[in-house]
Every structure is written in C-alpha cells, then in structure tokens.
C-alpha cells in the first residue's frame, strides 16, 4: 500500500509540472487511470510510461489521444507499453526515423513511410493519428486485446491497484505526518 501510494503521489507531482497546473495534472492522472481500467496494460506500466507521453502531450485531452495510439501500437507490435511509449515520444519529438525499435517492428511501414524518406515530427504525428488513432486501420487493436485472458487479468490487477491507491491515499496523510515528526525529532 505504501509503495503504491508513493508511486501515485510521485506521478501526480510529475503531472502537475508537465501539464502546468495541479488541476490539469489531476485531469491527466484521471485520464490515465480511466485508460488503464479498460485496456490490457497494467496501470503500473502505463504510469511508468507516462513521463514519456506527458512530454509530447500539451494537456489531458491530448494525453488521452496519445495513450490510445500508444496502446494500439503496442497491441499490434507486441511491444510492452513502456517501450512503445518511449518510441512514440521519440517519433513525435524528432520523427519516425528516431525510433529504432519501431523500424525493426515495421511501424514505419505501417504508417506508410518509405525506407530512407525524411519525415518530420509533424508528419509522423499525423500518420500515427491517421493509422492508429480513432477511425484508423488499427484503432481497435487495444480493445480487441483487452478481450483476451491476458487483458482480463490485467484489468483485474488494475482493480487491485486502484483499491491499494484508495487505501493508501488516506493512509499516507497520517504516515507522512508521523514520519515528518520523526524527521524533526
């Protein structure tokens, strides 16, 4: 419970600074938690990847789109969520050529780019949205994977994680106060 609480607290602080305010950070965290509750990736994995995705999303709404694209890419390529998020962040920051693992997994080809072509970060973002975003060729990949046994077990794990988070939120307030007093002593 304490470890879950520490992880959540740390993530909320990062989101506060990545998204410019505590309110937008809280929205982004809620977006992340809702996403985790319906996909075959654990909230723990998604939260570890959130720093990479938070860098390329300007607000909670954009984070939602990037999470969806990342989930679909991970589902199609078989990569774990964190690795996929790292590659998405590279792609959206510097173009698809900067994502070596995506090249090996054929993502560049799925996006319709030719080998050796120079592609900007903006063109890469548009291609990801078109192919892996809402209405795209691979838009339902995460949803389909969520219907598998692996997906069901992941979502059950997320329910346990949320339970631990809810307990920890109340528990950490007193624990921090007591440890603060111990530190002063």
N, C-alpha and C positions, 0 to 999 in steps of 0.2 A: 504494500500500500504506500509506503514511504517513497520507494523508488518511482512508482507511477506518479505520485504527487509531485516529486521533484522534476520529473520529465515534463509533465504538463505545465508546471509553473515556468520552467525554462522556455518552453515553446511559446507560451503566452507573452513572455518578455521579448523574445525574438520577434514575434509578430507585431508587437507594439512598435518596435523600431523599424522593422521592414516596411510596414504599411503606414507609418507616420502618426498614428494615434492609438490610444488604448481601445477606442471604440471600433476602429477599422480592424485592428488586430484581433479583437474579440469576434467580429464578424468572420474574419478569415479562419479563426480557430473553429468556429461553429460550422463553417463550410467544410473544413477538413474532417471534422467528426461525423457530419452527415454523410459525406462521401464514403468514409471508411465503413459506415454502417450498412452500405448496400453493395460493396464491391468485394472481390475475393482476395484483397490485400489487407494485411493487418494494420490497425491504427498505429501501432508501434513503427512499422516500416514506413508508412505514409508520413508520420511525424518526423522521422529521421530524414526523409527526403524533402521535407517542407522548406528547409532553408534554401535549397537549390531552386525550388519552384517559386518561393517568395521573392527571389531576386528578379525574376522575369515577369512577375505579375504586379501591376500597379495598385490593385485593390482586391477585395474579397471576391467580387464578381469575376474578375479576370482569373483569379486563382482557381475558381470553380471550373472554368473552361480548360485551364492548363492541367488540372487534376484529371479531368475527363480524358483529355488527349493522352496524357501520360499513362493512365490505366489502359486505354485501348492499345497503345503502342506496346506496353508490357505484355498484355494478353496475346497479341499477335506474334511478338518476337520470342516470348518465353523468358525474357529477362526479368529479374526481380524489380520491384517498384523503385527501390533506391537507385540502382544502376540506371534504370530508364530515366529517372528524374535528372540525374547528373548529365546524361546525354542530351536530354531535352534542353536543359539550361545552357549547355554548350552550343547547341543548334540555334536556339533563339537569341543567343548573345553574339555569336560570330558566324552563323551559317552552318549548314549541314556538313560541310567538309571538316569541321572541327570535332565532329562526333565519330571517333574511330570505331567504336563498338557498333554504332548504327550502320556504318559502312559494311562491317563484317556480317551483320544480320540482314542486310538488304533493304533497310529502311529508306535509304536514298532512292533506290529503285522504286519502292512502293509509292514514294512521293512524286515520282515521275521525272526525277532529275537524271541526267546522263553523267556517266563517269567523266571526271576531268572538267566538268562545267563549273564556272564560277557562279555561285549562288549567294545572294545577300541574306542577312539575318531576316529581313522583312519578307523576302520571297519564301524563305524556309518557314516562317511563321504562318504565312498564307497557305502554304502547301499542307502543313500539319492540320490546320483548321479544316481545309477542304477534304482531306483524306481520312483523318482520324477524329475530327470534330463532329458535332451534331449534323446528321444528314449525310455524312461521308461514307465511303466504302466500308470502313472498319468501325463505324460508330457504335455498333452493338457488341463489340468483342468483349468488353469488360462485363456487360450484363450477361452474356452467354456463359462466360467463365464463372460468374457468380452462382450459376445454377448447378454447378458440379459439386461433388462431395468436398473437394478442396475449398471451394468458395463458401459452402455452408459451414464448414469447420472454422474458416477464417472469421466469418461473421459471428459465430458463437464466441470465439476468442475476443472479438471486439466488444461483445456484450459484457464479458467478464472484465475487460479493461475499463469499460465505462463505469461498471459497478465499483471497481477499485478507485477510479478517478473521483466518483461522487463521495465515497467514504473518505478518501484522502483529503478532499477539499476542506471538510470540516475538521478533520484530524490535524492537518498541517498548521492551522491557525494556532491552536494550543501548543503544538510541538515547537513551532518557531518561537513562540513567546517564551517557553520554558528554556529552550536552548539559548535564546538571547540573554536570558537572565544568568544562565550558567556561564556564558561567554563574559558577561560583565563581572561576575564573581571571580 
